[in-house]
Amino acid sequence: MPRPARLVPAVASALALALTLTACGGGSARDKIGASGVSDPYFPKAGNGGYDVTHYALTLAYDSTSRRLTGTAEIEARAKQDLTSFNLDFKGMKVTVAEVDDAPARFHHSGHHELTIRPPDALDRNATFRTTVHYSGRPETITDPDGSREGWLRTADGALALGEPVGSMAWFPGNHHPSDKATYDITITVPEGLKAVSNGELRREETKRGRTIFAWRTAEPMATYLATVAIGEYDVRRSKTANGLPVYVAVDPDQSKASAKVLARIPEIMRWAEENFGPYPFSSTGAIVDRANDAGYALETQTRPVFPGAPDTALLVHELAHQWYGNSVTPASWRDMWLNEGFATYAEWLWQEDHGGDTAQATFDALYDHGENTYENLWAFPPASPTSAAHISGDPVYQRGAMLLHKIREATGDATFHDILRGWPTTHRHGNASTSDFTAYVEQQASDEDFSAIWDDWLYGSGKPDHA
């Protein structure tokens, strides 16, 4: 006779969750459950359905000796459907209490990805509500599909939180997909002598009884992957740009001397960027410079990009350009990553062109003629269609993305292209946009041009395109 079927772990987990919710009084046909993912083409379980977050208030305390993080997340949201339960992305740490609108809520947390919360009373569509989650533990470091490390990175003197693409779920529960942006208050308590640096503006710094509290506020919408916390010993430099924009720079003392000259160019780069990309979309700027081995890459964390060691000018230009392309106008899904990286890479080309280096045309020609010598996978896939999650930060996304923008410039001429550079982040300021949104925008701005060959060959086409 047939052997009894054995429950695979995923089925067993789903059954356990169903039994948990049934025991909580749920499981009926009337249940309205928010989806546990938004079906992103590369990270289908990232994000959650059924609600839209408007604000995160994170209160964190980090013990650098035990490396434990204690947190309270207050998440303000609006229900997009009737909800009897909903999910938050959260990995690793232990959840002790969950509340909805100050009332205790039942919850289930596997520890692997999903935190499912069942409010005591069903939420009506369009209702606003506040979820509070208390948690603690040692946050995890997550290995991305491409092998890079994100999440909560331990450093010699503290920690560094980096979130692209899904690492932020290692240190706070939330709706961790770029399509759901929110404002933030992040308050971090650390041992006296350490600093805690985050996004936005520092609202309060207070030391008492051997601990220092740093309270940061981000008043403009931000995707969760752009949130950061850097804890450690930092030299802090405050200044302003010519038009009064606050500049807050935090540098590991080990990198202070090496980075001083390039970081002093932030006001100059910001002035140039505003001329090319339009008004700066945020209320402060700056940088965080850690040691080279603390993270293996730079990241455009909002208002305050993170660098692994002292950056050169090109990398600083790249990450500051992201504040327009990626941070203010944010991709609708991870398939649209080239809208971040293609623009930021092309910003490097433009800076070089405007400051006595190669023209963008010369850079394009060199890439076309022998770029595969430097970027082995340059022609492996089109920028708008990475072959897998491991390739969303691949060479074609950056380099071919920039080459596509240059083809648009060739077709439209400099004046119209300049209007596109400025108009695109202005049109979608603090919002989300997809590749199809971009192609429609370009066609609208240059309605007398036929871009079909450019889209077919440079945006979606496989292999090395023909180039006259």
ChimeraX attribute file (.defattr): number of C-alpha atoms within 10 A of each C-alpha:
attribute: neighborCount
match mode: 1-to-1
recipient: residues
	/A:1	3
	/A:2	4
	/A:3	5
	/A:4	6
	/A:5	6
	/A:6	8
	/A:7	10
	/A:8	8
	/A:9	9
	/A:10	9
	/A:11	11
	/A:12	12
	/A:13	13
	/A:14	11
	/A:15	13
	/A:16	14
	/A:17	18
	/A:18	15
	/A:19	14
	/A:20	16
	/A:21	20
	/A:22	12
	/A:23	10
	/A:24	14
	/A:25	11
	/A:26	17
	/A:27	17
	/A:28	9
	/A:29	6
	/A:30	9
	/A:31	13
	/A:32	19
	/A:33	19
	/A:34	21
	/A:35	16
	/A:36	22
	/A:37	21
	/A:38	19
	/A:39	15
	/A:40	16
	/A:41	12
	/A:42	17
	/A:43	18
	/A:44	13
	/A:45	18
	/A:46	23
	/A:47	25
	/A:48	24
	/A:49	20
	/A:50	21
	/A:51	25
	/A:52	19
	/A:53	19
	/A:54	18
	/A:55	20
	/A:56	25
	/A:57	17
	/A:58	23
	/A:59	19
	/A:60	21
	/A:61	20
	/A:62	22
	/A:63	15
	/A:64	19
	/A:65	9
	/A:66	9
	/A:67	13
	/A:68	15
	/A:69	19
	/A:70	20
	/A:71	23
	/A:72	21
	/A:73	22
	/A:74	23
	/A:75	22
	/A:76	21
	/A:77	19
	/A:78	18
	/A:79	20
	/A:80	17
	/A:81	17
	/A:82	18
	/A:83	22
	/A:84	20
	/A:85	24
	/A:86	23
	/A:87	27
	/A:88	24
	/A:89	27
	/A:90	27
	/A:91	24
	/A:92	20
	/A:93	25
	/A:94	17
	/A:95	20
	/A:96	10
	/A:97	14
	/A:98	25
	/A:99	20
	/A:100	22
	/A:101	16
	/A:102	11
	/A:103	14
	/A:104	15
	/A:105	20
	/A:106	18
	/A:107	23
	/A:108	18
	/A:109	20
	/A:110	16
	/A:111	14
	/A:112	12
	/A:113	19
	/A:114	25
	/A:115	22
	/A:116	23
	/A:117	23
	/A:118	25
	/A:119	21
	/A:120	17
	/A:121	13
	/A:122	13
	/A:123	22
	/A:124	16
	/A:125	14
	/A:126	14
	/A:127	14
	/A:128	17
	/A:129	17
	/A:130	19
	/A:131	20
	/A:132	23
	/A:133	22
	/A:134	18
	/A:135	20
	/A:136	20
	/A:137	17
	/A:138	18
	/A:139	23
	/A:140	18
	/A:141	18
	/A:142	21
	/A:143	12
	/A:144	16
	/A:145	13
	/A:146	13
	/A:147	9
	/A:148	13
	/A:149	19
	/A:150	24
	/A:151	26
	/A:152	24
	/A:153	18
	/A:154	18
	/A:155	17
	/A:156	11
	/A:157	14
	/A:158	21
	/A:159	19
	/A:160	22
	/A:161	26
	/A:162	31
	/A:163	24
	/A:164	23
	/A:165	22
	/A:166	22
	/A:167	27
	/A:168	29
	/A:169	29
	/A:170	25
	/A:171	30
	/A:172	27
	/A:173	30
	/A:174	23
	/A:175	29
	/A:176	28
	/A:177	28
	/A:178	25
	/A:179	22
	/A:180	22
	/A:181	27
	/A:182	22
	/A:183	19
	/A:184	23
	/A:185	22
	/A:186	23
	/A:187	25
	/A:188	26
	/A:189	24
	/A:190	22
	/A:191	22
	/A:192	14
	/A:193	12
	/A:194	17
	/A:195	22
	/A:196	26
	/A:197	28
	/A:198	27
	/A:199	28
	/A:200	26
	/A:201	20
	/A:202	16
	/A:203	11
	/A:204	11
	/A:205	15
	/A:206	11
	/A:207	14
	/A:208	9
	/A:209	7
	/A:210	9
	/A:211	15
	/A:212	20
	/A:213	21
	/A:214	20
	/A:215	21
	/A:216	23
	/A:217	18
	/A:218	24
	/A:219	16
	/A:220	16
	/A:221	20
	/A:222	28
	/A:223	28
	/A:224	31
	/A:225	25
	/A:226	25
	/A:227	25
	/A:228	27
	/A:229	21
	/A:230	25
	/A:231	25
	/A:232	24
	/A:233	19
	/A:234	24
	/A:235	16
	/A:236	15
	/A:237	15
	/A:238	10
	/A:239	15
	/A:240	15
	/A:241	16
	/A:242	11
	/A:243	8
	/A:244	11
	/A:245	17
	/A:246	18
	/A:247	20
	/A:248	22
	/A:249	22
	/A:250	24
	/A:251	26
	/A:252	20
	/A:253	15
	/A:254	17
	/A:255	19
	/A:256	19
	/A:257	11
	/A:258	14
	/A:259	17
	/A:260	14
	/A:261	13
	/A:262	14
	/A:263	23
	/A:264	13
	/A:265	13
	/A:266	22
	/A:267	21
	/A:268	12
	/A:269	19
	/A:270	21
	/A:271	16
	/A:272	15
	/A:273	21
	/A:274	15
	/A:275	13
	/A:276	18
	/A:277	22
	/A:278	19
	/A:279	15
	/A:280	20
	/A:281	18
	/A:282	19
	/A:283	15
	/A:284	20
	/A:285	26
	/A:286	25
	/A:287	26
	/A:288	27
	/A:289	28
	/A:290	28
	/A:291	18
	/A:292	16
	/A:293	11
	/A:294	17
	/A:295	22
	/A:296	14
	/A:297	14
	/A:298	21
	/A:299	23
	/A:300	27
	/A:301	30
	/A:302	33
	/A:303	28
	/A:304	28
	/A:305	25
	/A:306	28
	/A:307	26
	/A:308	18
	/A:309	24
	/A:310	25
	/A:311	20
	/A:312	14
	/A:313	17
	/A:314	16
	/A:315	16
	/A:316	23
	/A:317	25
	/A:318	23
	/A:319	28
	/A:320	28
	/A:321	28
	/A:322	27
	/A:323	25
	/A:324	31
	/A:325	28
	/A:326	30
	/A:327	30
	/A:328	25
	/A:329	25
	/A:330	30
	/A:331	24
	/A:332	20
	/A:333	20
	/A:334	23
	/A:335	23
	/A:336	23
	/A:337	24
	/A:338	31
	/A:339	28
	/A:340	23
	/A:341	29
	/A:342	23
	/A:343	25
	/A:344	26
	/A:345	26
	/A:346	25
	/A:347	26
	/A:348	21
	/A:349	24
	/A:350	20
	/A:351	22
	/A:352	18
	/A:353	16
	/A:354	13
	/A:355	9
	/A:356	8
	/A:357	13
	/A:358	15
	/A:359	16
	/A:360	21
	/A:361	17
	/A:362	13
	/A:363	19
	/A:364	21
	/A:365	14
	/A:366	11
	/A:367	18
	/A:368	18
	/A:369	9
	/A:370	11
	/A:371	17
	/A:372	14
	/A:373	10
	/A:374	10
	/A:375	14
	/A:376	11
	/A:377	13
	/A:378	24
	/A:379	20
	/A:380	17
	/A:381	22
	/A:382	25
	/A:383	35
	/A:384	23
	/A:385	19
	/A:386	23
	/A:387	15
	/A:388	14
	/A:389	17
	/A:390	14
	/A:391	18
	/A:392	25
	/A:393	16
	/A:394	23
	/A:395	22
	/A:396	28
	/A:397	29
	/A:398	23
	/A:399	24
	/A:400	29
	/A:401	26
	/A:402	26
	/A:403	27
	/A:404	21
	/A:405	22
	/A:406	19
	/A:407	18
	/A:408	21
	/A:409	18
	/A:410	12
	/A:411	16
	/A:412	20
	/A:413	12
	/A:414	12
	/A:415	9
	/A:416	16
	/A:417	20
	/A:418	16
	/A:419	15
	/A:420	23
	/A:421	19
	/A:422	19
	/A:423	17
	/A:424	21
	/A:425	26
	/A:426	19
	/A:427	13
	/A:428	16
	/A:429	18
	/A:430	21
	/A:431	22
	/A:432	21
	/A:433	21
	/A:434	18
	/A:435	18
	/A:436	10
	/A:437	13
	/A:438	15
	/A:439	15
	/A:440	12
	/A:441	16
	/A:442	21
	/A:443	14
	/A:444	11
	/A:445	17
	/A:446	17
	/A:447	12
	/A:448	9
	/A:449	13
	/A:450	11
	/A:451	17
	/A:452	12
	/A:453	10
	/A:454	17
	/A:455	16
	/A:456	13
	/A:457	17
	/A:458	24
	/A:459	26
	/A:460	15
	/A:461	18
	/A:462	15
	/A:463	13
	/A:464	15
	/A:465	15
	/A:466	8
	/A:467	9
	/A:468	3
